[in-house]
Amino acid sequence: MSIINNTYQINIPGSYMFEEYQSTLLGLWLILTTILFQAMVAIRFHRSQKGGYKVGIIKPELGQSSIVFRSHRTFHNSLENIIPFFGMVVLGVLSEYSASKLAIVTWIYATTRIIHMVLYYKIVTEKNPSPRSLFWAIGFITNIYLLVDLGIHLIIKL
């Protein structure tokens, strides 16, 4: 039995499971694409900073008024937040957590991270909380919800 069928789709035993999670996987792709976009923006601004470019070094005097600082922080904030979320989504898929719940949570997270990114690029403020904090908080609460609900799901499956 070949793992590639006549339509050139990979046919792995049990792969039907992933069809159920297609929306979740697409949302996860969007999140990862957003992070890659943020990396490109941060690299562009970092290389164009006045006074020269030094690999991996953001000038300590830069603050919210600098797009170099804001693009750097946006990218790093996404890296800090994706690790637990990505891991929980993978656990959710592998443990057959509700596909519809996982899709909703993933798309809420993806949407709030994009809005957070746009606001971080646009809003120059030292004030905290700022409007972008609301979208960071929604993403964080989404993480907490998934952590708790997925944990309950895993415990029930024992």
KOLBA-785987 format. One record per residue: x, y, z of N, C-alpha, C, O in turn; residue in one letter. Coordinates in nm, 4 decimals, decimal comma, padded with zeros to 6 digits. Example, Ala and Ser with C-alpha at 12.3 -4.5 7.8 and 13.67 -1.06 7.14 Angstrom:
! KOLBA-785987
[[01,3190 -00,5690 00,7800] [01,2300 -00,4500 00,7800] [01,3200 -00,3300 00,7800] [01,4236 -00,3319 00,8465] A]
[[01,2850 -00,2250 00,7080] [01,3670 -00,1060 00,7140] [01,2900 00,0030 00,7870] [01,3409 00,1138 00,8039] S]
***
This chain:
! KOLBA-785987
[[00,0845 -00,1183 00,0000] [00,0000 00,0000 00,0000] [00,0887 00,1242 00,0000] [00,1744 00,1405 00,0868] M]
[[00,0673 00,2099 -00,0967] [00,1457 00,3324 -00,1092] [00,0910 00,4388 -00,0147] [-00,0289 00,4441 00,0129] S]
[[00,1814 00,5231 00,0341] [00,1337 00,6319 00,1201] [00,0913 00,7527 00,0372] [00,0399 00,8502 00,0920] I]
[[00,1126 00,7472 -00,0952] [00,0674 00,8561 -00,1817] [-00,0406 00,8007 -00,2734] [-00,0164 00,7053 -00,3473] I]
[[-00,1595 00,8599 -00,2691] [-00,2701 00,8096 -00,3507] [-00,2686 00,8756 -00,4888] [-00,1772 00,9518 -00,5203] N]
[[-00,3692 00,8467 -00,5704] [-00,3734 00,8964 -00,7082] [-00,3848 01,0471 -00,7187] [-00,3519 01,1030 -00,8234] N]
[[-00,4298 01,1147 -00,6154] [-00,4412 01,2607 -00,6190] [-00,3184 01,3268 -00,5577] [-00,3190 01,4467 -00,5300] T]
[[-00,2143 01,2490 -00,5368] [-00,0868 01,2958 -00,4824] [-00,1004 01,3555 -00,3428] [-00,0266 01,4471 -00,3065] Y]
[[-00,1924 01,3049 -00,2668] [-00,2067 01,3429 -00,1271] [-00,1392 01,2365 -00,0432] [-00,1451 01,1180 -00,0759] Q]
[[-00,0764 01,2773 00,0626] [-00,0126 01,1813 00,1516] [-00,1212 01,1067 00,2270] [-00,2123 01,1675 00,2832] I]
[[-00,1110 00,9763 00,2278] [-00,2128 00,8917 00,2882] [-00,1488 00,8107 00,4012] [-00,1011 00,6992 00,3798] N]
[[-00,1484 00,8679 00,5204] [-00,0877 00,8035 00,6359] [-00,2000 00,7480 00,7224] [-00,2980 00,8179 00,7481] I]
[[-00,1873 00,6235 00,7678] [-00,2909 00,5689 00,8554] [-00,3167 00,6624 00,9740] [-00,2235 00,7045 01,0425] P]
[[-00,4435 00,6939 00,9969] [-00,4798 00,7836 01,1068] [-00,4781 00,9303 01,0667] [-00,5120 01,0164 01,1479] G]
[[-00,4385 00,9610 00,9411] [-00,4275 01,1013 00,9011] [-00,5633 01,1685 00,8856] [-00,5707 01,2912 00,8799] S]
[[-00,6708 01,0904 00,8786] [-00,8046 01,1493 00,8745] [-00,8266 01,2392 00,9957] [-00,9060 01,3331 00,9903] Y]
[[-00,7568 01,2105 01,1040] [-00,7676 01,2896 01,2262] [-00,7318 01,4353 01,1982] [-00,7928 01,5266 01,2539] M]
[[-00,6336 01,4564 01,1122] [-00,5890 01,5934 01,0869] [-00,6909 01,6729 01,0060] [-00,6921 01,7957 01,0137] F]
[[-00,7754 01,6068 00,9294] [-00,8805 01,6766 00,8552] [-00,9734 01,7499 00,9511] [-01,0175 01,8613 00,9231] E]
[[-01,0024 01,6872 01,0634] [-01,0905 01,7457 01,1646] [-01,0295 01,8740 01,2233] [-01,1016 01,9634 01,2677] E]
[[-00,8975 01,8815 01,2229] [-00,8264 01,9951 01,2819] [-00,7741 02,0930 01,1768] [-00,6849 02,1726 01,2060] Y]
[[-00,8285 02,0884 01,0548] [-00,7783 02,1724 00,9462] [-00,7857 02,3209 00,9805] [-00,6916 02,3950 00,9523] Q]
[[-00,8947 02,3653 01,0403] [-00,9082 02,5064 01,0763] [-00,8057 02,5459 01,1827] [-00,7491 02,6550 01,1771] S]
[[-00,7825 02,4581 01,2782] [-00,6814 02,4831 01,3809] [-00,5431 02,4927 01,3186] [-00,4652 02,5822 01,3515] T]
[[-00,5131 02,3999 01,2285] [-00,3816 02,4010 01,1645] [-00,3629 02,5266 01,0796] [-00,2528 02,5815 01,0747] L]
[[-00,4680 02,5723 01,0133] [-00,4604 02,6954 00,9356] [-00,4377 02,8158 01,0283] [-00,3589 02,9049 00,9964] L]
[[-00,5061 02,8179 01,1414] [-00,4848 02,9251 01,2396] [-00,3433 02,9247 01,2936] [-00,2826 03,0303 01,3113] G]
[[-00,2908 02,8062 01,3196] [-00,1528 02,7931 01,3660] [-00,0549 02,8410 01,2595] [00,0446 02,9064 01,2909] L]
[[-00,0830 02,8088 01,1345] [-00,0013 02,8578 01,0236] [-00,0021 03,0104 01,0214] [00,1023 03,0725 01,0018] W]
[[-00,1203 03,0720 01,0416] [-00,1309 03,2182 01,0417] [-00,0479 03,2786 01,1554] [00,0192 03,3800 01,1362] L]
[[-00,0523 03,2171 01,2720] [00,0261 03,2657 01,3860] [00,1753 03,2603 01,3539] [00,2477 03,3570 01,3774] I]
[[00,2202 03,1490 01,3010] [00,3626 03,1344 01,2680] [00,4033 03,2287 01,1548] [00,5146 03,2813 01,1554] L]
[[00,3145 03,2504 01,0582] [00,3408 03,3455 00,9500] [00,3519 03,4869 01,0058] [00,4378 03,5641 00,9632] T]
[[00,2660 03,5206 01,1002] [00,2703 03,6522 01,1641] [00,4046 03,6726 01,2338] [00,4634 03,7804 01,2245] T]
[[00,4529 03,5710 01,3026] [00,5810 03,5818 01,3726] [00,6959 03,5983 01,2725] [00,7882 03,6761 01,2963] I]
[[00,6902 03,5265 01,1627] [00,7934 03,5415 01,0591] [00,7898 03,6823 00,9996] [00,8945 03,7422 00,9749] L]
[[00,6703 03,7347 00,9768] [00,6552 03,8718 00,9290] [00,7163 03,9702 01,0296] [00,7873 04,0631 00,9909] F]
[[00,6885 03,9495 01,1579] [00,7439 04,0360 01,2617] [00,8965 04,0313 01,2617] [00,9616 04,1335 01,2832] Q]
[[00,9530 03,9150 01,2381] [01,0988 03,9018 01,2318] [01,1535 03,9848 01,1166] [01,2542 04,0539 01,1320] A]
[[01,0877 03,9784 01,0014] [01,1339 04,0549 00,8853] [01,1253 04,2051 00,9107] [01,2157 04,2800 00,8736] M]
[[01,0164 04,2490 00,9738] [01,0013 04,3914 01,0060] [01,1102 04,4342 01,1048] [01,1730 04,5387 01,0871] V]
[[01,1320 04,3537 01,2079] [01,2346 04,3872 01,3078] [01,3728 04,3932 01,2440] [01,4514 04,4827 01,2751] A]
[[01,4030 04,2999 01,1561] [01,5338 04,3005 01,0885] [01,5492 04,4266 01,0044] [01,6538 04,4914 01,0075] I]
[[01,4452 04,4612 00,9296] [01,4521 04,5808 00,8440] [01,4800 04,7062 00,9260] [01,5694 04,7839 00,8923] R]
[[01,4038 04,7264 01,0339] [01,4226 04,8470 01,1141] [01,5544 04,8435 01,1912] [01,6206 04,9461 01,2063] F]
[[01,5915 04,7273 01,2391] [01,7163 04,7149 01,3139] [01,8354 04,7520 01,2258] [01,9267 04,8212 01,2710] H]
[[01,8352 04,7072 01,1025] [01,9458 04,7357 01,0109] [01,9479 04,8809 00,9644] [02,0505 04,9292 00,9165] R]
[[01,8370 04,9497 00,9780] [01,8313 05,0885 00,9313] [01,8482 05,1909 01,0439] [01,8320 05,3107 01,0207] S]
[[01,8803 05,1460 01,1646] [01,8894 05,2414 01,2748] [02,0079 05,3356 01,2583] [02,1125 05,2979 01,2056] Q]
[[01,9894 05,4569 01,3036] [02,0930 05,5596 01,2926] [02,2127 05,5234 01,3797] [02,1992 05,4642 01,4868] K]
[[02,3291 05,5608 01,3306] [02,4495 05,5368 01,4088] [02,5105 05,4009 01,3851] [02,6070 05,3635 01,4517] G]
[[02,4554 05,3261 01,2904] [02,5144 05,1971 01,2569] [02,4381 05,0791 01,3115] [02,3579 05,0904 01,4042] G]
[[02,4654 04,9676 01,2518] [02,3985 04,8420 01,2835] [02,4984 04,7466 01,3461] [02,6070 04,7252 01,2923] Y]
[[02,4618 04,6896 01,4594] [02,5429 04,5860 01,5231] [02,4537 04,4643 01,5430] [02,3447 04,4743 01,5993] K]
[[02,5004 04,3512 01,4969] [02,4211 04,2284 01,5004] [02,3706 04,1996 01,6419] [02,4482 04,1899 01,7370] V]
[[02,2379 04,1863 01,6529] [02,1753 04,1459 01,7780] [02,1730 04,2502 01,8880] [02,1289 04,2209 01,9991] G]
[[02,2196 04,3718 01,8600] [02,2266 04,4731 01,9650] [02,1268 04,5852 01,9359] [02,1316 04,6502 01,8315] I]
[[02,0380 04,6051 02,0298] [01,9451 04,7175 02,0260] [01,9997 04,8204 02,1241] [02,0288 04,7876 02,2391] I]
[[02,0132 04,9413 02,0801] [02,0704 05,0455 02,1654] [01,9868 05,0621 02,2925] [01,8644 05,0733 02,2853] K]
[[02,0523 05,0638 02,4082] [01,9781 05,0689 02,5362] [01,8988 05,1980 02,5558] [01,8037 05,2004 02,6340] P]
[[01,9359 05,3042 02,4869] [01,8638 05,4303 02,5034] [01,7322 05,4347 02,4258] [01,6535 05,5279 02,4421] E]
[[01,7085 05,3346 02,3419] [01,5848 05,3328 02,2637] [01,4668 05,2987 02,3535] [01,4773 05,2184 02,4462] L]
[[01,3552 05,3616 02,3233] [01,2327 05,3366 02,3990] [01,1151 05,3278 02,3041] [01,1326 05,3050 02,1844] G]
[[00,9953 05,3457 02,3570] [00,8728 05,3325 02,2788] [00,8669 05,4263 02,1585] [00,7972 05,3970 02,0613] Q]
[[00,9376 05,5366 02,1634] [00,9338 05,6305 02,0504] [01,0096 05,5769 01,9291] [00,9964 05,6311 01,8194] S]
[[01,0876 05,4730 01,9472] [01,1676 05,4157 01,8390] [01,0979 05,2942 01,7765] [01,0612 05,1996 01,8462] S]
[[01,0804 05,2985 01,6445] [01,0226 05,1832 01,5751] [01,1180 05,0644 01,5813] [01,0739 04,9497 01,5735] I]
[[01,2465 05,0896 01,5950] [01,3428 04,9802 01,6116] [01,3091 04,9048 01,7398] [01,3018 04,7819 01,7398] V]
[[01,2885 04,9782 01,8485] [01,2535 04,9173 01,9769] [01,1196 04,8445 01,9687] [01,1079 04,7296 02,0113] F]
[[01,0174 04,9131 01,9129] [00,8828 04,8544 01,9090] [00,8778 04,7302 01,8208] [00,8115 04,6326 01,8559] R]
[[00,9460 04,7321 01,7080] [00,9446 04,6138 01,6211] [01,0201 04,4978 01,6868] [00,9803 04,3820 01,6742] S]
[[01,1279 04,5295 01,7562] [01,2038 04,4271 01,8296] [01,1180 04,3650 01,9397] [01,1131 04,2429 01,9547] H]
[[01,0501 04,4510 02,0166] [00,9667 04,4017 02,1263] [00,8459 04,3235 02,0758] [00,8066 04,2241 02,1369] R]
[[00,7872 04,3671 01,9653] [00,6728 04,2956 01,9091] [00,7126 04,1531 01,8737] [00,6424 04,0580 01,9081] T]
[[00,8249 04,1387 01,8052] [00,8737 04,0068 01,7650] [00,9053 03,9209 01,8871] [00,8639 03,8052 01,8941] F]
[[00,9778 03,9768 01,9823] [01,0147 03,8982 02,1002] [00,8945 03,8652 02,1881] [00,8900 03,7582 02,2489] H]
[[00,7976 03,9553 02,1952] [00,6757 03,9261 02,2710] [00,6028 03,8078 02,2094] [00,5506 03,7227 02,2813] N]
[[00,5987 03,8019 02,0764] [00,5332 03,6891 02,0098] [00,6079 03,5592 02,0350] [00,5460 03,4551 02,0571] S]
[[00,7414 03,5647 02,0320] [00,8202 03,4441 02,0607] [00,7941 03,3934 02,2021] [00,7835 03,2728 02,2246] L]
[[00,7838 03,4858 02,2970] [00,7598 03,4484 02,4359] [00,6221 03,3851 02,4540] [00,6047 03,2955 02,5365] E]
[[00,5251 03,4318 02,3769] [00,3878 03,3852 02,3944] [00,3517 03,2631 02,3122] [00,2590 03,1907 02,3486] N]
[[00,4217 03,2376 02,2026] [00,3843 03,1250 02,1160] [00,4242 02,9907 02,1769] [00,3582 02,8902 02,1504] I]
[[00,5275 02,9864 02,2557] [00,5789 02,8579 02,3040] [00,4730 02,7784 02,3804] [00,4477 02,6636 02,3438] I]
[[00,4103 02,8328 02,4839] [00,3089 02,7514 02,5520] [00,1865 02,7249 02,4645] [00,1295 02,6159 02,4686] P]
[[00,1462 02,8245 02,3853] [00,0274 02,8060 02,3026] [00,0495 02,6967 02,1982] [-00,0347 02,6083 02,1824] F]
[[00,1595 02,7019 02,1286] [00,1899 02,6030 02,0256] [00,1935 02,4618 02,0855] [00,1374 02,3678 02,0293] F]
[[00,2593 02,4492 02,1984] [00,2673 02,3186 02,2647] [00,1307 02,2660 02,3028] [00,1025 02,1474 02,2858] G]
[[00,0459 02,3529 02,3540] [-00,0882 02,3069 02,3936] [-00,1730 02,2701 02,2731] [-00,2520 02,1759 02,2799] M]
[[-00,1581 02,3428 02,1626] [-00,2333 02,3076 02,0413] [-00,1896 02,1698 01,9916] [-00,2737 02,0876 01,9552] V]
[[-00,0602 02,1445 01,9898] [-00,0108 02,0128 01,9471] [-00,0649 01,9036 02,0392] [-00,1114 01,7999 01,9920] V]
[[-00,0589 01,9269 02,1711] [-00,1158 01,8295 02,2655] [-00,2650 01,8099 02,2414] [-00,3160 01,6980 02,2488] L]
[[-00,3344 01,9197 02,2126] [-00,4775 01,9110 02,1868] [-00,5095 01,8243 02,0663] [-00,6000 01,7409 02,0710] G]
[[-00,4353 01,8440 01,9586] [-00,4576 01,7633 01,8382] [-00,4257 01,6171 01,8660] [-00,5037 01,5288 01,8306] V]
[[-00,3132 01,5911 01,9283] [-00,2711 01,4526 01,9536] [-00,3626 01,3796 02,0523] [-00,3764 01,2574 02,0462] L]
[[-00,4248 01,4553 02,1430] [-00,5118 01,3924 02,2429] [-00,6587 01,3935 02,2019] [-00,7460 01,3550 02,2797] S]
[[-00,6853 01,4382 02,0787] [-00,8212 01,4457 02,0254] [-00,9126 01,5351 02,1085] [-01,0293 01,5033 02,1316] E]
[[-00,8571 01,6470 02,1525] [-00,9333 01,7532 02,2181] [-01,0364 01,8048 02,1179] [-01,0153 01,7934 01,9972] Y]
[[-01,1442 01,8595 02,1641] [-01,2505 01,9087 02,0766] [-01,1948 01,9954 01,9632] [-01,1348 02,1002 01,9873] S]
[[-01,2157 01,9498 01,8392] [-01,1640 02,0218 01,7228] [-01,2256 02,1605 01,7112] [-01,1568 02,2561 01,6754] A]
[[-01,3542 02,1722 01,7410] [-01,4193 02,3030 01,7294] [-01,3687 02,3999 01,8362] [-01,3434 02,5166 01,8061] S]
[[-01,3537 02,3538 01,9598] [-01,2996 02,4408 02,0655] [-01,1579 02,4855 02,0305] [-01,1231 02,6027 02,0452] K]
[[-01,0765 02,3904 01,9839] [-00,9376 02,4212 01,9524] [-00,9287 02,5209 01,8367] [-00,8431 02,6093 01,8375] L]
[[-01,0158 02,5069 01,7385] [-01,0174 02,6016 01,6259] [-01,0563 02,7410 01,6741] [-00,9932 02,8395 01,6359] A]
[[-01,1586 02,7501 01,7568] [-01,2036 02,8806 01,8077] [-01,0922 02,9467 01,8882] [-01,0617 03,0641 01,8674] I]
[[-01,0322 02,8727 01,9789] [-00,9240 02,9267 02,0621] [-00,8059 02,9707 01,9753] [-00,7478 03,0767 01,9982] V]
[[-00,7713 02,8899 01,8767] [-00,6580 02,9231 01,7900] [-00,6851 03,0496 01,7106] [-00,5967 03,1343 01,6983] T]
[[-00,8045 03,0641 01,6569] [-00,8360 03,1831 01,5778] [-00,8505 03,3083 01,6647] [-00,8164 03,4180 01,6204] W]
[[-00,8998 03,2936 01,7858] [-00,9019 03,4088 01,8773] [-00,7587 03,4528 01,9048] [-00,7272 03,5716 01,8985] I]
[[-00,6724 03,3565 01,9352] [-00,5325 03,3874 01,9636] [-00,4656 03,4514 01,8420] [-00,3969 03,5527 01,8555] Y]
[[-00,4848 03,3935 01,7241] [-00,4225 03,4470 01,6021] [-00,4682 03,5903 01,5761] [-00,3869 03,6770 01,5437] A]
[[-00,5972 03,6147 01,5900] [-00,6525 03,7480 01,5645] [-00,6007 03,8503 01,6648] [-00,5625 03,9609 01,6266] T]
[[-00,5992 03,8140 01,7922] [-00,5523 03,9095 01,8928] [-00,4035 03,9384 01,8770] [-00,3600 04,0506 01,9032] T]
[[-00,3243 03,8398 01,8347] [-00,1808 03,8633 01,8149] [-00,1565 03,9575 01,6969] [-00,0642 04,0388 01,7010] R]
[[-00,2383 03,9473 01,5922] [-00,2237 04,0387 01,4782] [-00,2619 04,1800 01,5189] [-00,1916 04,2754 01,4857] I]
[[-00,3734 04,1944 01,5909] [-00,4152 04,3274 01,6363] [-00,3101 04,3855 01,7317] [-00,2757 04,5033 01,7221] I]
[[-00,2596 04,3032 01,8229] [-00,1538 04,3474 01,9146] [-00,0329 04,3978 01,8358] [00,0234 04,5022 01,8688] H]
[[00,0071 04,3245 01,7325] [00,1219 04,3627 01,6508] [00,0993 04,4993 01,5846] [00,1849 04,5874 01,5928] M]
[[-00,0152 04,5162 01,5195] [-00,0443 04,6425 01,4510] [-00,0438 04,7580 01,5499] [00,0135 04,8634 01,5224] V]
[[-00,1074 04,7384 01,6650] [-00,1104 04,8457 01,7652] [00,0281 04,8756 01,8208] [00,0601 04,9914 01,8474] L]
[[00,1106 04,7732 01,8387] [00,2464 04,7940 01,8895] [00,3283 04,8750 01,7890] [00,4075 04,9606 01,8282] Y]
[[00,3095 04,8483 01,6602] [00,3809 04,9261 01,5588] [00,3313 05,0701 01,5534] [00,4102 05,1617 01,5300] Y]
[[00,2017 05,0913 01,5747] [00,1402 05,2231 01,5545] [00,1393 05,3129 01,6782] [00,1536 05,4346 01,6657] K]
[[00,1231 05,2556 01,7963] [00,1049 05,3368 01,9167] [00,2391 05,3619 01,9846] [00,3096 05,2695 02,0250] I]
[[00,2714 05,4906 01,9954] [00,3944 05,5314 02,0627] [00,3526 05,5833 02,2004] [00,3034 05,6955 02,2130] V]
[[00,3727 05,5011 02,3027] [00,3357 05,5423 02,4380] [00,4180 05,4669 02,5409] [00,4509 05,3495 02,5237] T]
[[00,4500 05,5368 02,6470] [00,5148 05,4724 02,7619] [00,4081 05,4296 02,8631] [00,4368 05,3600 02,9605] E]
[[00,2838 05,4732 02,8372] [00,1729 05,4438 02,9275] [00,1414 05,2939 02,9242] [00,1340 05,2321 02,8180] K]
[[00,1236 05,2392 03,0417] [00,0861 05,0997 03,0503] [-00,0215 05,0864 03,1569] [00,0029 05,1307 03,2691] N]
[[-00,1352 05,0307 03,1317] [-00,1691 04,9615 03,0087] [-00,2039 05,0591 02,8966] [-00,2516 05,1701 02,9200] P]
[[-00,1787 05,0141 02,7760] [-00,2157 05,0886 02,6555] [-00,3188 05,0038 02,5805] [-00,3451 04,8905 02,6208] S]
[[-00,3771 05,0554 02,4735] [-00,4758 04,9754 02,3994] [-00,4217 04,8395 02,3545] [-00,4966 04,7421 02,3481] P]
[[-00,2939 04,8327 02,3239] [-00,2381 04,7033 02,2812] [-00,2384 04,6018 02,3958] [-00,2415 04,4811 02,3718] R]
[[-00,2351 04,6505 02,5205] [-00,2369 04,5615 02,6365] [-00,3644 04,4787 02,6430] [-00,3623 04,3643 02,6883] S]
[[-00,4751 04,5363 02,5978] [-00,6024 04,4640 02,5966] [-00,5912 04,3395 02,5084] [-00,6375 04,2320 02,5464] L]
[[-00,5302 04,3539 02,3915] [-00,5193 04,2406 02,2997] [-00,4141 04,1406 02,3465] [-00,4285 04,0205 02,3236] F]
[[-00,3098 04,1885 02,4109] [-00,2138 04,0964 02,4735] [-00,2865 04,0141 02,5792] [-00,2682 03,8927 02,5878] W]
[[-00,3699 04,0817 02,6607] [-00,4413 04,0145 02,7694] [-00,5401 03,9104 02,7157] [-00,5532 03,8024 02,7733] A]
[[-00,6090 03,9420 02,6068] [-00,7018 03,8441 02,5485] [-00,6235 03,7206 02,5038] [-00,6676 03,6081 02,5274] I]
[[-00,5085 03,7398 02,4399] [-00,4245 03,6273 02,3998] [-00,3758 03,5476 02,5198] [-00,3723 03,4246 02,5160] G]
[[-00,3387 03,6170 02,6252] [-00,2909 03,5504 02,7461] [-00,4031 03,4702 02,8122] [-00,3818 03,3569 02,8553] F]
[[-00,5216 03,5289 02,8198] [-00,6372 03,4594 02,8776] [-00,6731 03,3377 02,7925] [-00,7136 03,2342 02,8454] I]
[[-00,6582 03,3503 02,6616] [-00,6803 03,2368 02,5716] [-00,5854 03,1229 02,6065] [-00,6251 03,0064 02,6105] T]
[[-00,4587 03,1580 02,6320] [-00,3596 03,0585 02,6744] [-00,4024 02,9902 02,8045] [-00,3955 02,8679 02,8164] N]
[[-00,4462 03,0697 02,9006] [-00,4885 03,0157 03,0309] [-00,6098 02,9243 03,0134] [-00,6149 02,8155 03,0708] I]
[[-00,7073 02,9689 02,9341] [-00,8257 02,8860 02,9090] [-00,7855 02,7502 02,8520] [-00,8302 02,6457 02,8992] Y]
[[-00,6993 02,7540 02,7486] [-00,6587 02,6289 02,6854] [-00,5800 02,5419 02,7834] [-00,5972 02,4201 02,7863] L]
[[-00,4949 02,6034 02,8624] [-00,4175 02,5294 02,9623] [-00,5099 02,4518 03,0561] [-00,4899 02,3326 03,0794] L]
[[-00,6104 02,5196 03,1092] [-00,7019 02,4577 03,2056] [-00,7930 02,3553 03,1375] [-00,8049 02,2421 03,1844] V]
[[-00,8570 02,3943 03,0274] [-00,9523 02,3048 02,9621] [-00,8832 02,1823 02,9029] [-00,9358 02,0713 02,9117] D]
[[-00,7674 02,2012 02,8434] [-00,6915 02,0877 02,7907] [-00,6451 01,9968 02,9045] [-00,6478 01,8745 02,8914] L]
[[-00,6026 02,0564 03,0157] [-00,5636 01,9765 03,1313] [-00,6778 01,8912 03,1823] [-00,6583 01,7738 03,2139] G]
[[-00,7959 01,9481 03,1908] [-00,9148 01,8714 03,2325] [-00,9416 01,7584 03,1335] [-00,9697 01,6454 03,1735] I]
[[-00,9327 01,7894 03,0049] [-00,9529 01,6877 02,8999] [-00,8542 01,5724 02,9165] [-00,8927 01,4559 02,9077] H]
[[-00,7291 01,6041 02,9400] [-00,6256 01,5006 02,9540] [-00,6469 01,4160 03,0788] [-00,6262 01,2946 03,0765] L]
[[-00,6884 01,4801 03,1876] [-00,7135 01,4075 03,3124] [-00,8332 01,3127 03,2963] [-00,8300 01,1988 03,3430] I]
[[-00,9375 01,3610 03,2302] [-01,0575 01,2782 03,2084] [-01,0235 01,1570 03,1229] [-01,0802 01,0494 03,1423] I]
[[-00,9309 01,1737 03,0280] [-00,8941 01,0626 02,9394] [-00,8104 00,9557 03,0082] [-00,7906 00,8480 02,9520] K]
[[-00,7608 00,9832 03,1289] [-00,6762 00,8842 03,1988] [-00,7489 00,7553 03,2235] [-00,6921 00,6623 03,2808] L]
***
